[in-house]
Amino acid sequence: MSLELRLTGNPATDAASWLTPERHWPALTAATAHLDAPVGALHLRALRHNGLDMVRRANGTPIRIASKSVRVRSVIEALLEMPGYRGVLAYTLAEALWLADSVDDLVVGYPTAERGGILRLSTDPALASRITLMVDSPAQLDLIDSVLPPGRRETIRVCLELDASWDAPVLGHLGVRRSPVHDPADAGALAAYIAKRPGFALVGMMSYEAQIAGVVNQPEGRPIDAALNRWMQSRSMPELVERRARAVAAVRRHAELEFVNGGGTGSLELTSADPSITEVAAGSGLFGGHLFDGYAHFTPAPAAAFALDVVRSPSPAHATILGGGWIASGPPAADRVPRIVWPEGLSMVARESAGEVQTPVTGRAAARLEAGDRVWFRHTKSGELSEHLNEFAVVDGGAVVETIPTYRGEGKAFL
């Protein structure tokens, strides 16, 4: 580990250069001028700020790091050294097996069908003690047994996922389609079933309230959506808190749970206040993708950003950047496009938007741009930026102090 994030106390505000764009982005340009584009920059003080602010918002409840929102091993390891962080929520079994070299508490956030990974997990006592698999159906237990039956393998730790979506009056299903286990009675029945299956240990529960944690409640320029989302969230959370408490009680009648996980970056305050929760999962607020600017109750610093070069000017009113088509996952929409943050006064051309290999821009600043000038972007999501970069230049005090590889830079592409 080379990053030093171990800070305590309140999030730093005296070093919040990102609050002054005309100071922050030119300083990043100067610090990374010697690097060829694409440049990925990780602002160390902004990352510390976000890490501490998430701990403050969790109000004493441990945070399990959602690795898909980081995808940089050294950052994950550094965060685990900070007070308030404990364990990793991995997004595939292959990733968890890789991280297990240095992380001793991993929960795979989704059910897996990786037979090779299951075989490796099943035959390694150290891995089996460190990694917990997600289940919501007997079929997933059957799949594991088909790889190697009980008696010939290690006991597999499993986590039962409870559906946290809300069946709203008139509006219908709100949330994401994950677990089929919605009612407390169903959760208790599945827990009883797992408890009787040889070769498995039910050690945890998880329920991710995507309609609260992952839906912005103050989207820019959309006041009606903001009001509707806040109304929905104010009613969905009480329903979940009551239902989750009954589900946890039903499951605990059959298993000694080590943890009950919930939430995400957007719901740290609400989820950590749920008495049935013992830990919260979060990660998007660490790098601060621009999608997370749309929340009313917190504002992450732009810790991660990327810079591309202007390479030509097709007209006096346009400049063209090499690259830029780093579209985020999720429902295809304008909010999945990278946001130009510097120079100010640039906008993408509607008919091309963020191009594949080149991105033309226009606006009052375009005419001043020349070949070789840098343009800074923020990605919509957080960890997805790491899928486009081999490394991040860590910037602190106006200089690059470290270069750290992303998963991609380490030759890893898990999903």
N, C-alpha and C positions, 0 to 999 in steps of 0.2 A: 504494500500500500504506500503510495507516495502522496496522496492528497491529505491535507490536514484540515478536517472539518470540525474537530472536537472543540466546539465553543459552547458555553452555557450562557444563561441570562436572556435578556431581551434581544429580539432581532435588531441588528445594527441599522441605525437610520442615518448616522453621521457620514457614512460612506456610501450612501445611496445615490451613486452617480447616475443611475438609470432614470432618476426622476428629472434629470436635466438632459434631454436628448442631444442638444447641441454640444454638450460636454461628453456624454457617454459614448456615442457612436464614433465621433472622430478619434476619441482616445483608443477605441478598439481597432479602428483602422490603422492608427499609428503603431500600435503594439504588434499588429500582425502583418505589417506591410511587407515583411521579408518572406512571407509565405505565399505560394501560388494558390490561386483559387481552384476548387472551392475550399474556402476556409471555414472550419467549424470552430467557434469560440465558446468557451465555457468561462463565464465571469465568476471567479471564486467567491467574491464577497456577495454577489447576488445569490449564488447557490447556498452559501451559509445562511443568508437572510431567509431564503425559502425554507431551508431545513429547520431552522429555529422557529419560524412562524408556524409551520405545520405542527411542531411539538406543542407550541402554545395553544393552538386551536384544538388539539386533541385532549388538552386539559388532564394530563396524567395517564391517559390510556396509551399503552404501547402501540407504535405504528409498525405494521408489517409492510415492507417496501414492495410495491408492485413493480416488478422488474421490467415489465414491458414498457413502462414509462421512463426508463433510464437506459438500459441496454449498454451500459458501460460498467465493466466489472469493478474497476478501481473505485468508481463513485459509490457503487453499492457497498463495497467493503468499508469505505471511509464513513458512510452514513451509519453502518452498523456499529461503529465506534462511538457514535454520538449518543448521549443520554436521550431516551425517548424512542429509540428505534430497536426493534427486535424481530428478527426473522425476515424471510423473503417469500413473497407470493410469486412463484414462477409461472410462466405461461405455457411451457411444454415440459414433458418429462425429460427430454434430451437436455434442455437448458438446466433443469434442476440437477441432473447427474453431473453436468459440467461444473456448476457452481458449488456442488457439494465438496469439492476439494478444499474450499476455504469457508464455506457457510454450513453451519450445523443444524439449521432449522429452516426447512423449505417445505412449502405447501404448493402443490401444482394446482393452479386455479381453475383448471378445466379437466373433465374426464379425459383419459388417454387411451389410445388404441395402438401405442407404439410397442409392438411385441418384443422387438429387440431390447428396448429400454426396460420393459417389464422384466425380461429375463435377467438383465444385468442387475436390476434393483433386487430381484428375488433371491439372488445368489450371493449377495454381498452384505454381510451383517452391518457394516458401517453405514452403507448407503441406506439400507432398510431402516436404520435407526434415525436417519436424518431427514428422510423425504416422506411426505404424506400425500397420498393421491386423493383426488376429488371423485366422489361417487354420488349418484342419485337414483340408482336402479340396480336390481339384482343382476341385470345383464352385464354390467361392468365388472362385477365380481366373477361372473362366469368367464369373461374374457381373460381375466388374470389367471384363473384356475386352468384355463385351456393352454396357457403358456407353460405353467408348471404348477402341479396340484399341491395342496397343503400336505405337509409331511416331507415334501421334497424341496421346500423353499423356506425362506424366512417369513415371519409374520409381516404382512403388509399393513402399514398404518393408513387409515382412510379417514376422510372428512366428509360429512354428509352436507350436501348443499340444499338449503331451503330457498324456494322461490320467493323473492322479495317484491315482485311486481304487484301492482294494485289494480284490481278490477273496479274501475271507477263507474259510478252511475253515468249513463248517457255516453261518456267518452270511451268506455270499454277498457281493454287491457292497456296499461301504462307501465312501461319498464322494458326489460329485455327477455327474450325467450331463452331461459336457461333450464333450471331444474323443473321436473314435473311435480316435485313435492311441494305443495303449497299449504296444505292444512296441517295444523299441529298433530292431528290424529295420524295422518299419513307419515309424518316425520317420526312419530313414535313407533309406528308399525315397521318402518324401514330400519330403525335403530334396533328393534327387537330381532328382526331378521338377521342383520349383520352380526349381532352379538352371538347368534347361534351358529354362524358360519365359521368353520375352522379355518385358520390361516389368516384371519383379519383382526385388526384392533381398531375400533372406532374411537378416535382420539379428539375429533374436532367437529365443529359446525361452522358453516359459512352462509351468509345471505347478503348478496350485493344489491343495494337499493339504487339501481342505475337511474331510475326516474328522479332521484333526488341528488345523488352524488355526481351524475354525469350530464345533467341538463342545466344549462345556464339560466339564471333567474334575473339577469339584467343584460340581455343581448343588445348590442349597440343598434340604435335606430329602429327597434321593434318593441315599442311600449306595450302593445296588446299581447304579444307573446310573453313578455316579461310578467305581466299581470296574471296571465293564464298559468304560467309555470309556477309562480309563487303560490297561487291558489291551490294548484294540484299538489305541490309539495307540502303545504300546510295541512292537507288532509291525508295524504298518503303516509306520512311519517307516523302519526299517532296510530293509524291502523296497523302498521308494521310492528311498532313497539309492542303493542298488545298481543298480536299474533305470534311474534317471535318469542316473547316470554313464555307463552304456552307451549310453543314447539320445543324450546330448550328444556323446559321442565319435563316434557314427554320423552325427550331423548335421554335426559340424564337418569331416567328410571332404568335405563338399560346399559348405560356406558358412563365411565368416568371421563368426562371431557376435559382435555387440557386447555382448550381455547374455544371461544365463540367469536368469530370474525365477521365484521360487516363494514359497510361504508366505502368511501373513496375520498379523493381530494376535496370534492365539492360539499361533502357532508360531515367533515370531521367533528364539528361542534355538535351536531344533532346525534350522530351515531355514537360518539363517545359518551353522550348523556344517557344512552339506553342502558338500564341496569343489567340487562342480560348479556351485554357485550363485554368481552375481556380484551379485545384488541381491534384496531381498525387498520384496514389496508389503504394505502395511498401511495402515489408516486408522481402523478401528473403535475402537482404543484411544485415539484423540485426544479425541473428545467423551465417550467413556465411557458409552455406553448401558448400562442395568442388566443386559442379557444377559451382559455381559462381567465381571460380578461373580462368575460361576460358574467361574472358573479358579483352580487351586491355586497357580500359579507367578507370578501378577501380579495387581495390583488397580488398575485405572484410577480416577483421580479423577473425580467427577461434574462434568465441565467444562461440559456443556450441560444445561440443565433448563428447564422451562416452568411458569408459574404461571397459574392460573385463579381466577375469583372465585366465592365462594358467593353465590347470589342468593335462596335461600329455604330454609325449614325445614318440610318436610311433616309432621313429627311431632317431639316432644321428643327423640327418639332419632336423628333423621336431619337431615342438611343436604344441600342440593343445589347442585352446582357447574355452572356453565354451560360446556359443552364436555367434553372428556376422551376422546372416542372416537378416539384416534389410535393405532389398532392397527397393529402392525408386520407386515411381510411375513414369509413363511416358513410352515412347517406350522402350521395354525390350532391354537392351544393357549393355555393360561393364561399361558405365559411371553411371549406377544406383546402383553400388555396393559400400558399405562403403569403405573408403580409410584408410589404416593403416598409421598412422602418427608417431607413436613412439612405440618401438624403430625403428630407421632407419635400413634398410637392411632386411626387412621382406616382403615377398610376399605370396599371397594365392596360393594354389595348383590348377592348371587349372581344374582338373577333379572334384573338389569339390567346389572351390571358397568360397564365404561367405556361410557357411553351415547354416542349420536350427538351430540345437542345438549346434553343434560344428563346429569350423573352423580351419582346419590344416593350418599351415604356414611353409614356408621354407625360405631359404636365409641365408646370413652370420650371422645374429643375432639369428637365430632360435636355434642353438646349445647351446647358452648361457642361453636360457630361462629355468626356472624351475617352478615347480608347485607353484602357488601363485603370480608369477610375473604379472605385469599389462601391457596390451597393449592398446594403445589409437587409436581411430578411429574418423574420421569425417563422418557424414552422407552425402549422395549426396545432399539431399534437406535440407530445413531449418526446418519448423514447423513439418514435418513428424517425426522427431526424438522424439517429444513429445508424439507421439502415442505409443512409446515403453517404456517410462519411467513414473514412477509415480511422480517423483520430480527431480528438478535440485539442485545440491549443488552450491551455488553462491560463487565463489572464488575471493578473493581480498587480496592483500598483503601477499600472501603465506598461506592463511588460509580460511576455510569455514566460511563465515560471515552470511550466511542465507541459509535456505532450503525452496524452494518454489515449490508448487504443479503444475504439468502440468494439462491440461484438463483431461487427463486420471486419474491423481491422485485425481482429484475432482469428479471422477465418470462420466465424460462426454466423449462420443465418438459420435461426430456429423456426421461424414462421413468418 
